[in-house]
Amino acid sequence: GVEPPLGGARHTERMVALGPPPACSFASDNSAGAHPLVLEAMVAANEGHAVAYGSDPWTRAAESQIQDLVGTDAVTRFVWSGTGANVLALASMLRPAECVVCAEGAHIAVDETGAPERVLGAKVLTLPTADGKLRPEQLEPLSHLIGAEHHAQPGVLSITQSTELGTLYTASEVAALCDAAHALGMRVHLDGARIANATAALGGTVDAMRSFTSQAGVDVVSFGGTKAGMAYGEAVVYLDPALAARSRYLRKNVTQLPSKMRFIAAQFSALLTDGLWLDLAAHANAMATRLYEATRDIPGVAFDRAPEVNSVFPVLPPGAIEPLMAWCFFWPWDMSRNQVRWMAAWDTTEADVETFSAGVRAALAEHA
């Protein structure tokens, strides 16, 4: 990531005036470390030798846990990263001369350095959306591409839950999109980098997660672990096992086959035991809501909406953004309107929120 801009003596004076920063940053849930129980699981998996590439008891146990979680005979492939998960999922779903359809702000279109296009050689077709969510009617114009040899054929619809703007699809909204996509002969991929936060916000139960995945008609899920409290690792979950037919080979082909897979599997097992993944996500969501409530009345701070998961997107006076970023780093978002992103993580504390919101209040007092 980018280091905080320090910007000279004036910024140093402002940072002193704001006081000590919180113990955590509000840059991303990727900035948090791994949960202690996850680390304990990795240490336990470190004992002795195990056959590589997934032929080990930890991988089998985690695969079984995920099958129980989604409630179907799913096939799971563990991978290194979120981008890798998406690339493997799409590689398994696309046929030659097909394209991927997604929202214009989707991670696969904006934040993966063109990996789907470069690695898969497939066009990514983006559709406009103000809130990160696609609607079934947006797929209707794609029908004129089908059967035309001059156009990439719509092959996969990729949606994100929760979205890059921190919004949520309801189960019925996902089902409607799946119906529309399947009617066009497309398959449906769900980028679930923050599937834990979405599940926590939509009821906090396994049934809630199934309602917008396996029961809604989603075919393949990129199931996030890193942002949920792991050190690294994600999973590609094939809810339609037929799509997993060549995934064993494709995973290696796209450089996502971990040799010591037990360490990723052990982390997932720790997260999925006794609902830890949902407890951590619910906490992160609650801290984002707490931050929103602590800053929404500050003159000069504006929000488009209350947070639904663990991210908030305030619009700030332009002169306050850089000194605040220097004091406690966070990411700019849409700088055409001076919008930034603050994100809570599983380890964000109430004290962190209080310290950060007090700093925001102090910084914006200079712009009153």
C-alpha positions, 0 to 999 in steps of 0.5 A: 500500500501507499505510505501516509503522506507526511507533507512537511512542518505544517502537517506535523503541527496539525498531527501534534494538534490531533494527538496520538493516532489510534492503534489501528488504521482505518485503511482496510481490513487487509491491514489487520493481522490474523486472529490468534486462533487462526495463528494457533491453527497454523502452528498446530498444522506445522507439526511433522510432514504432510503430503503436499498440494492438498492431500492432507487431513487439514485440507480434507477437513476444511473442504468438508466444513465448507460443504456443510456451510453451503449445504451442497456437494460443493467442490472447494479449491484453496488459493493464495489470494483474492485476485487469484481466486477470481481468476481461477473462478472465471477461468473455470466458468468461461468458454472461448470467445466469452466475456465477463459482465460486471459492475463498473466499479467491480474489483475484477475490473478496477483493482486487479491490474487487468489480471482477468484480461491478461491471464484469461484473455477475456473481455471484461464488460462493465455496466454502470451503477451508482451503488455498486449493485447491478439490476436484472434489467441491465442484462436485457440489452446483452441479448443482442450480442448473443449469436453475433460472431462479431461480439464477445459472447456474454458468458459470466455475470460477476457480482460482489457481495458486499459490493465495493461501495459497501452495499448489499444485495438481498437474497431476492436481488441475487436470485433475480440476477441469477435468473436473468443471467441463466436465461441468457445462458450465462453462469454467475460468479460471486466475488465474496472477498467480504462474504463474512461481513455480508452474511453478518449484516444479512442475519448472521447465520449460515442460512443467511449466507446460503440464501444469497449463494447456493439457494439463490442460484450462484454457480461459483463463489470466491470465498474470502478469508484474508479480510475475515481474519486470516493471514492469507488464503482464499477459497473458490467454491464451486456450488455447481460441481460441473464447473469444477471439472478442470479446476484442479489443472487450472489452479496450477495453470494460473499459479494459484496451487499452494504446495503446503496447502494445509496452512491455508486449510487450517486457517479456514477451519479455525475461522469456520469453527463455532462461527468465529468468521461471523463473530469477527465480521459482525464486530467489524460491521459494528465498529464501522457503524459506531464510527459513522455515528461518531462523525456524522454530526461533525460540520463538514462531514457528509455521507451518502448513506449509513454503512451496511457492512464494515466500510464508510465513505465520507465526503470531507473538506479537501483541506482536511484530507491530507493532514488526516491521512498523514495522522492515521492513514486511510484510502482516498476513494472518489477525489472528484468529490473529496470522498474517502473510505474508512474501513473497520476490521475484526480487531478495531476497538471502540477506543480506536473509533473514539480516538479517530473520530476525535481526530476527525473532529479536531481536524475539521474544526480548522475548516469550520 
